[in-house]
């Protein structure tokens, strides 16, 4: 049975080798390279507190759209495991303490975000900027919802949140400042992937 971890509807699926062994090696290398790219995106950040501004969302959206949901999710999970093991892959470090800190909900939220965007790509959104952008906005909204709920769960007694208005303070610090920028990042990611998809299709 052929090993199929992506579809011909994705950039990876359109470009990967035909033999099963080469495809497996290609997939493993893709996951590893993907974690490196997400790490680099995390290091491009503005250290706001409690949630820094980074390019992780853009990188994960673009990678999931290019790889499909299986390789996309595998890449994000591998990235999180690297961080949990102590490798300094997150914005300001690594380790389990980082994963259960204020940004933990956002980090874990990257998994369903990658699934939603990757699934849309597998279903044919790679060449449709509008459809891909819509999927990215849905995935990004879920990411923010999970991150926000995580902050609320940690907010009681925390010095970084206004205890007289936990909900409003968490929203003002971790969601509101990022909305416009994330819409721009998702738009740029969608246009980047659809542009590369067009080039990939023209060379087949």
C-alpha positions as CSV (number, residue, x, y, z in Angstrom):
1,X,0.0,0.0,0.0
2,X,1.4,3.4,-1.0
3,X,2.3,5.7,1.8
4,X,0.1,8.8,1.4
5,X,0.6,11.5,4.0
6,X,-0.4,14.4,1.8
7,X,-2.5,14.9,-1.4
8,X,-1.8,16.1,-4.9
9,X,-3.8,19.2,-4.0
10,X,-0.9,20.5,-1.8
11,X,2.4,21.9,-2.8
12,X,4.2,19.0,-1.0
13,X,2.0,16.5,-2.7
14,X,2.6,18.0,-6.1
15,X,6.4,18.1,-5.7
16,X,7.3,15.0,-3.6
17,X,9.0,12.0,-5.3
18,X,7.1,9.0,-6.6
19,X,8.8,6.1,-4.9
20,X,7.5,5.1,-1.5
21,X,11.0,5.1,0.2
22,X,11.9,8.5,-1.2
23,X,8.5,9.9,-0.2
24,X,9.0,8.7,3.4
25,X,12.4,10.3,3.6
26,X,11.0,13.5,2.0
27,X,8.2,13.6,4.6
28,X,10.5,13.2,7.5
29,X,12.9,15.8,6.2
30,X,9.9,18.1,5.6
31,X,8.7,17.8,9.2
32,X,12.2,18.5,10.5
33,X,12.7,21.5,8.2
34,X,9.2,22.7,9.2
35,X,10.1,22.7,12.9
36,X,13.2,24.8,12.0
37,X,11.2,27.3,10.1
38,X,8.6,27.6,13.0
39,X,11.5,28.1,15.4
40,X,13.0,30.9,13.3
41,X,9.5,32.5,13.0
42,X,9.2,32.4,16.9
43,X,12.5,34.2,17.2
44,X,11.2,37.1,15.1
45,X,9.2,38.6,18.0
46,X,8.3,41.7,19.9
47,X,8.5,40.7,23.6
48,X,5.1,41.9,24.8
49,X,3.7,40.4,28.0
50,X,2.1,37.9,28.6
51,X,1.9,37.0,24.9
52,X,4.7,38.1,22.5
53,X,4.1,39.1,19.0
54,X,5.7,36.5,16.7
55,X,5.6,35.2,13.1
56,X,4.7,31.6,14.3
57,X,1.1,31.9,13.2
58,X,2.1,33.0,9.7
59,X,4.7,30.2,9.4
60,X,2.3,27.5,10.7
61,X,-0.5,28.6,8.4
62,X,1.7,28.6,5.4
63,X,3.3,25.3,6.2
64,X,0.0,23.6,6.9
65,X,-1.4,24.9,3.7
66,X,1.7,23.7,1.8
67,X,1.9,20.3,3.4
68,X,-1.7,19.2,4.1
69,X,-3.1,18.3,7.5
70,X,-1.1,15.2,8.3
71,X,2.3,16.6,7.7
72,X,1.2,20.0,9.0
73,X,0.0,18.6,12.3
74,X,3.0,16.3,12.6
75,X,5.3,19.3,12.1
76,X,3.6,21.3,14.8
77,X,3.5,18.3,17.2
78,X,7.2,17.7,16.6
79,X,7.9,21.4,17.2
80,X,6.0,21.3,20.5
81,X,7.8,18.1,21.6
82,X,11.1,19.8,20.9
83,X,10.1,22.6,23.1
84,X,8.8,20.3,25.8
85,X,12.2,18.5,25.8
86,X,13.9,21.8,26.6
87,X,15.1,22.9,23.2
88,X,14.9,26.7,23.0
89,X,12.5,26.7,20.1
90,X,9.8,29.0,21.5
91,X,10.0,32.8,21.5
92,X,12.1,33.1,24.6
93,X,13.2,29.5,25.4
94,X,11.8,26.0,25.9
95,X,10.8,23.4,28.5
96,X,7.6,22.1,30.1
97,X,7.3,25.2,32.3
98,X,7.0,27.3,29.1
99,X,4.2,25.1,27.8
100,X,2.1,25.4,30.9
101,X,2.7,29.2,31.2
102,X,0.6,32.0,29.8
103,X,1.3,31.2,26.2
104,X,0.7,27.5,26.5
105,X,-2.9,27.7,25.1
106,X,-1.6,29.5,22.0
107,X,1.2,26.9,21.5
108,X,-1.2,24.0,21.9
109,X,-3.8,25.8,19.7
110,X,-1.4,25.6,16.8
111,X,-2.3,21.9,16.4
112,X,-6.0,22.4,15.6
113,X,-5.1,25.5,13.5
114,X,-2.7,23.4,11.4
115,X,-5.4,20.7,11.0
116,X,-8.1,23.1,9.8
117,X,-5.8,24.9,7.3
118,X,-4.1,21.6,6.2
119,X,-7.5,19.9,5.7
120,X,-8.7,22.8,3.5
121,X,-5.5,22.5,1.4
122,X,-6.0,18.8,1.0
123,X,-9.5,19.4,-0.2
124,X,-8.3,21.8,-2.9
125,X,-7.9,25.2,-1.4
126,X,-4.2,25.6,-2.3
127,X,-5.0,27.3,-5.6
128,X,-8.0,29.3,-4.2
129,X,-6.8,32.4,-2.3
130,X,-10.2,33.2,-0.9
131,X,-11.0,29.7,0.3
132,X,-7.5,29.3,1.8
133,X,-7.7,32.7,3.5
134,X,-11.1,31.9,5.0
135,X,-9.7,28.6,6.4
136,X,-6.7,30.4,7.8
137,X,-9.0,32.9,9.6
138,X,-11.1,30.1,11.0
139,X,-8.0,28.3,12.3
140,X,-6.5,31.5,13.7
141,X,-9.8,32.3,15.5
142,X,-9.8,28.9,17.1
143,X,-6.1,29.5,18.1
144,X,-7.1,32.8,19.8
145,X,-10.1,31.2,21.5
146,X,-8.0,28.4,23.0
147,X,-5.2,30.9,24.0
148,X,-7.8,33.2,25.6
149,X,-9.5,30.4,27.6
150,X,-6.0,29.2,28.7
151,X,-5.2,32.7,30.0
152,X,-8.5,32.9,31.9
153,X,-7.8,29.6,33.5
154,X,-4.4,30.9,34.7
155,X,-5.6,34.4,35.4
156,X,-6.8,34.0,39.0
157,X,-4.1,35.6,41.2
158,X,-1.7,36.3,38.4
159,X,0.2,39.6,38.6
160,X,0.1,40.1,34.9
161,X,-3.7,40.3,34.7
162,X,-6.1,42.8,36.3
163,X,-7.9,40.8,39.0
164,X,-10.8,43.2,39.0
165,X,-11.5,42.4,35.3
166,X,-9.9,39.1,34.4
167,X,-11.9,38.6,31.2
168,X,-11.5,42.1,29.9
169,X,-7.8,42.3,30.9
170,X,-7.0,38.9,29.2
171,X,-8.8,40.0,26.0
172,X,-7.0,43.4,26.0
173,X,-3.6,41.9,26.5
174,X,-3.7,38.7,24.5
175,X,-6.3,39.0,21.7
176,X,-7.2,42.6,20.9
177,X,-3.7,43.8,20.0
178,X,-3.1,40.9,17.6
179,X,-6.4,40.8,15.6
180,X,-5.4,43.2,12.8
181,X,-1.9,41.9,12.5
182,X,-3.0,38.3,12.3
183,X,-5.6,39.0,9.6
184,X,-2.7,40.6,7.6
185,X,-0.4,37.6,8.4
186,X,-3.1,35.1,7.3
187,X,-3.7,37.1,4.1
188,X,0.0,37.1,3.3
189,X,0.3,33.4,4.0
190,X,-2.7,32.6,1.8
191,X,-1.3,34.6,-1.1
192,X,2.2,33.2,-0.6
193,X,0.9,29.6,-0.8
194,X,-1.4,30.1,-3.7
195,X,1.4,31.9,-5.6
196,X,3.8,29.0,-5.0
197,X,1.0,26.5,-5.9
198,X,0.5,28.2,-9.2
199,X,4.2,28.0,-10.0
200,X,4.4,24.4,-8.9
201,X,1.5,23.4,-11.1
202,X,3.0,25.2,-14.1
203,X,6.2,23.2,-13.8
204,X,4.6,19.8,-13.6
